[in-house]
Amino acid sequence: MPVLSAQLRAAAVRLAAAGIDSPRVEAELLAAHVLGVTRGRLLLIDSVTDVQAEALDELVHRRTERVPLQHLTGTAPFLDRELLVGPGVFIPRPETELLARWGIEALRGMADPVVLDLCSGSGALAIAVADARPDATVYAVERSDDALPWLRRNTADTSVRVLPGDVRDVPLPAPADLILCNPPYVPITVAVPPEVGHDPAEAVFSGEHGLDLIPVIIARAWDVLRDGGRLGIEHDDTHTPAMALLLTTWHDVTTHPDLAGRPRFTTARR
């Protein structure tokens, strides 16, 4: 029977040669997926079956072709959840967890808040808030016919209310206390990593400067937030000056860094 440690070493070498940043970690995550165990339990497994070895080899091959790890395992971690993801829905990134944590903190001391997650995709932000605040009424707004099935699967065991429609014109519940949004914001001319090419283009790119949708979101947020309501929007690290201009009528405008220290999301109070 194939020895697991040897399988992992070989997989890590192949992934490294393909330019994967954390080849050993990803090899272990793929192996854990094939074996149906947590990554930590791999240390307790000496060998695998031929069928399992072949399955791991195929997943490693697909990963060397830069298919996203999350598409191969079918899940993406986000705070305390493993969200279901795949073709047709944007894969949530660790940086967006910072926006989720800010939103949860912004609700501190507020009873029965109304929260909107615009451009919801997988539902990551909406679910994070609903998990942290069972008393909140949380809406997840999404227009994509491809993303909506993923959103509905992820929210099936939550109190999140899915609201299908385009953020540009869908009727939004009002008054709201908090709006969170991770919209498409990458300039169309920017080259992105191969894995990002597997995300829906409409969830990634937003015009020449990446700002086609953000002004619409800010305008809609102004219309439905109560006085004192809060807004948090993720954006490109080049957008800080534009965000300041777009939010000139708002209060407490603050730009927050991501895990690498780059400007990543801006918050404001109506």
N, C-alpha and C positions, 0 to 999 in steps of 0.2 A: 504493500500500500504506500502511496506517496507520502513523504514526510512533510508536515505542514511548514516547519521552519524553512526547509529548502524551497518550498513553493513560494513562501513570502519573500525570501531573498531574491529569487529569480524575478518575481513580479516587480519588486522595487527597482531592480536594475532596468527592466524594460520601461517602467514608468519614468524613471529619471532620464533615460535616453530620449524619451518623447517630450521632455521639457516640463514635466509635472513638478510643481514646487515642493510638495511634501510626499515623495514617492512611497516611503515606508508606511506612513500613516494611511495613505489611500489604499495601499496593498492590503493592510490589515482591515480596513473598513470593508473592502470588497470581499475579503475572506469571511469576515463576520457575517456579511449579508448572505453569502452562499451557504454557510453552516448554520444560519439561524440562531446565532448567539451574539452577545455583546462583544465588543472589541476586547474588553478586559479578560474575557474567558478564553481567548485564544491561547493564553499561556498554559491552559490546562489540557490542550488538545495536541496529541503527538502526531497523528496521521489523519489522512482524509481518504475517502474512497476515490476510485478512478473517475466516477461520475462527477464528484465534487471538484476534483482537480481540473477536469475538462471545463466545468462551468466557470471556475475561477479564471482559467486561461482565456476563455472567451470574453469575460468581462474586462480583463486586463487589456486584451487586444482592442476592445471598443474604447477603452479609456485612452489608450495610446493614440487613437484617432480623434481624441479630444471631445468625445461625447461626455457631457457633464457627469461627474460622480453621482449627483443627485438623481439624474435620469436612470442611471444603472441600478441604484438601490431603491428608487421610487419614493424617497423621502428627503426632506431637508430639515435640519434642526432649527428651531426658532424659540429662544427662551426655554420654557419647560415643555415644549411640544416637538413632535416629529410630524411635520406637515407633509401631506401627500403632494407630490409634484411629478410633472412629466411634460411631454411635448404639448405646447399650447398655453402654458402658464409660466410666468416669470418666477425664477427661483429666488426666494428671499435670501438676502445676504446678512452676514453678522452685523454690518454697520447699521442696518435698519433696526436692530434690537435697541440701539441707543435712542432712536426716536420713540420706540415703544415705551421704553423706561421713562423717558421724559413725559410722555403723555399720561402714563399712569400716575406719576408724581404730580402732574398738573391738576389731577382730579382730587388730590388729598383734601379732606375736609368738606367735600361737596357731596351732598346726598342725592341719590337717584339721577346721576348725570345722563345726558343724551350725547352720544358720541358718533361721529361719522368717520368712516375710513373710505376715502375716495381713491379710485383706481386700485381697488383692493387686491386683485390678482388671486393669490392663494388664500387670502384672508389673514395673513400673518399679523398685521397690526390690530385688526378688529378682534381676533381671537385672543391676542395678548391682553387687550383691555378687558374683554369679557371674562377671561380667567381671573384677572386680578380684582375686578370689580363686579361681582355677581349682581349688584343692585343697578348697574348701568344698563341703559337701553342702547345697544350698539348696532349700527347699520353698516353693511359692507356694500359699496357701490362699485359695480363692474359692468362694462359693456360687451366684452369679448365673448362670443359664443363658444370659443375654445377654452377660455379660462373659467367660465361660469361652472362647468361640471366639477372642476377641481375645487373651486370655492365652496360649492354646496357640499362636497364630500368632507372637506375640512371643518366646516361649521356645523355638520349634522349633529354632533353631540354637544353643541354650545347654544347659548341664547342669542347668538348673532343673527340679525335679520338681513337676508340677502336682498339687495335692491338692484335689479338688472336695469341698465341704462347708461347712456353717455353722460359723463359728468358735466358736459357743456349745457345740457338742457333737461336732464331728468329732474322731476320734482324732488326736492330734498326736504326731509323733516326739519321743522323749525319751531321754536328756537333751539339751537344746539349749544352745548357747553364746550365741546372740544371737537376739532376737526384735525385728523391726521392724514397725510398723503405721501406716498412714495410714487410720484408720477414718472412717466417717461421724461428724461431730461438730458440725454446724451446728444450732443451736436451730431448731425447726420454725417459730417465729414470726418469724425473721429474714428480711428481704427480701434477695434475692441478685441479682446482675447478670443480665441476660437470658441471657447465654451459659451461666450455671450451670444455667439451666432445661433445657438440653439434656443435662446429665449425669443419670444415673439417680438418682432421688430417694433410693433406699435407700443410695446411696453418698455422699450429701451430708448428709441430715438424720438426727438421732438423738434424737427426743423433744423435750420442752418446753425442756430446758436443754442439749441436745446431748450428754448424758452417758449415754444409755441403754445404749450398747454398751461404752464404755471400761472400766467396772468389771469386766465379764465378761472382757475381754481381759487385764486385769491379773491377775485370779484364775487364768486359764488359763496365763498366762505363769509365775506362781509355781509352778504344778504341774509344768511341763515343763522349766523352766530348771534347769541344774545350779547348785550353790552357786557364787556368783561370776559367774553368767551375767548378761548385760546386756539391758535392755529399752529401746526407744525408741519413743515414741508421739507422733504429731502430734495437735494439738488446737486448739480455738478460743482466741483471745487472752484470753478471759474465764475460762478454765478453770484458771489457775495455782493459785488457792487449793484448788480441788477436787482437782487432781492431787496436791498436797501431802498432803491428807487421805487419798486413796486409796492413797498409797505410803508410809504411815507405817511399815510394817514393812520397807521396803526401805532400802538404803544408797546413798550418793552421789547423792541425788535432785537433779537439776539441770534448770532450764528454760532453753531456748535461744531466742534471738530469730530472727525471719525476716529477709528482705531489707529490710524496712521498719522493723526494730527492735522489732517486736511479739512477745510470747511466742508461740512456734509449736510447739515440741515439747519433751517432757520425757523425760529418760533416768534410769535407775536401775539399781542392781546388786542381785541377789538375795542 
